[in-house]
Amino acid sequence: MVKISPSILNSDFGYIADTVKRLDAAGADWIHCDVMDGVFVPCISFGPPVIRALRKLTEKPLDVHLMVADPSSCLGDFADAGADIITIHCESPSCTHLHRLVTRIRSMGKKAGVALNPSTHPDALEYIYEDIDVALVMSVNPGYGGQEFIPAALRKIEVIASRINALGLPIELEVDGGVNTGNAKSIRDAGAAVLVAGSAVINAADPAGVIGILKGGQ
């Protein structure tokens, strides 16, 4: 069964602690934390101090997604704050030496992920598969919550899932953007192992029920 990593981006930040506790109790596998710098993406969200605060609220893995122009400058800060998984974008200007950065993440005892924007070809992962723990397919253009799933992402998910299987690597294929109860089955069928769902879970009257449906239950 797939894992569900609800994004807290669409939560009311004034009650973010309550939201995380609610998601934890509802059966979230990971807590997805979208970090945005206003440069790589238009909006600004939060930084290491919020991750440090969330770390005190849950034992679930904190799935930190760095949508920032210069992840190389802040990897240590997020690791120290309590991130369990740190995912960086291969398109970020400071990720020219991608292997160096994912190796650094792992050296800090964290799982390393690489994210691909919607128009980025799957081949961007070809020479880094052996060095990562998570491959994140963006199924919306990063920067805003509540966007609609881009259908072409399904083809990319299939290609990457097939490659991971062929290599026999324990990489978790994560999909982020527009995931809901209506399209979760097609995303799972394409090969996703982790679904990031924001508003579909955050705004639900019954988040546990929604998480169950996203996982493939009734």
VENWO-V736289 format. One record per backbone hydrogen bond with DSSP energy under -1.0 kcal/mol. NH is the residue of the N-H (numbers start at 1). CO is the residue of the C=O. E is the energy in kcal/mol with one decimal. If there is no record, write none. Layout:
BEGIN
[[NH;CO;E] [NH;CO;E]]
END
This chain:
BEGIN
[[3;193;-2.7] [5;195;-2.9] [7;197;-1.3] [8;32;-2.0] [11;8;-1.6] [15;12;-2.6] [19;15;-2.1] [20;16;-2.4] [21;17;-2.2] [22;18;-2.2] [23;19;-2.6] [24;20;-2.5] [25;21;-2.3] [26;22;-1.6] [27;24;-1.2] [28;23;-2.2] [29;4;-2.2] [30;4;-1.7] [31;61;-2.5] [32;6;-2.4] [33;63;-2.9] [35;65;-2.6] [37;67;-1.2] [38;43;-1.8] [45;36;-1.8] [50;47;-1.1] [51;47;-1.4] [52;48;-2.8] [53;49;-1.8] [54;50;-2.6] [55;51;-2.1] [57;54;-1.9] [63;31;-2.9] [64;62;-1.1] [64;85;-2.6] [65;33;-2.7] [66;87;-2.8] [67;35;-2.8] [67;65;-1.1] [68;66;-1.1] [73;70;-1.4] [74;71;-1.6] [78;74;-2.0] [79;75;-2.3] [80;76;-2.6] [81;77;-1.5] [83;78;-2.2] [84;62;-2.0] [85;62;-2.1] [86;111;-2.7] [87;64;-2.8] [88;113;-2.3] [90;115;-1.9] [92;89;-1.3] [94;69;-1.5] [95;92;-2.3] [101;97;-1.5] [102;98;-2.5] [103;99;-2.2] [104;100;-1.7] [105;101;-2.3] [106;102;-2.2] [107;103;-2.0] [109;106;-2.0] [110;105;-1.6] [111;84;-2.5] [113;86;-2.4] [114;134;-2.0] [115;88;-2.7] [116;136;-2.5] [120;117;-1.8] [124;121;-2.1] [125;122;-2.3] [126;123;-1.5] [128;125;-2.2] [129;125;-1.2] [131;128;-2.1] [132;129;-1.5] [133;112;-3.3] [134;112;-1.8] [135;172;-2.0] [136;114;-2.7] [137;174;-3.2] [138;116;-2.4] [139;176;-2.8] [150;139;-2.6] [153;150;-2.2] [154;151;-2.0] [156;152;-1.2] [157;153;-2.6] [158;154;-2.2] [159;155;-2.1] [160;156;-2.6] [161;157;-2.8] [162;158;-2.2] [163;159;-1.9] [164;160;-2.6] [165;161;-2.3] [166;162;-2.3] [167;163;-2.1] [168;164;-1.2] [169;164;-1.6] [171;169;-1.3] [172;133;-2.7] [174;135;-2.9] [175;194;-2.3] [176;137;-2.4] [184;180;-1.5] [187;183;-1.8] [188;184;-2.8] [189;185;-3.0] [190;186;-1.4] [191;188;-1.3] [192;187;-1.8] [193;173;-3.1] [194;173;-2.0] [195;3;-2.7] [196;175;-2.8] [201;198;-1.2] [202;198;-3.0] [203;199;-2.0] [204;201;-1.2] [210;206;-2.0] [211;207;-2.7] [212;208;-2.0] [213;209;-1.9] [214;210;-2.7] [215;211;-1.9] [217;212;-2.9]]
END
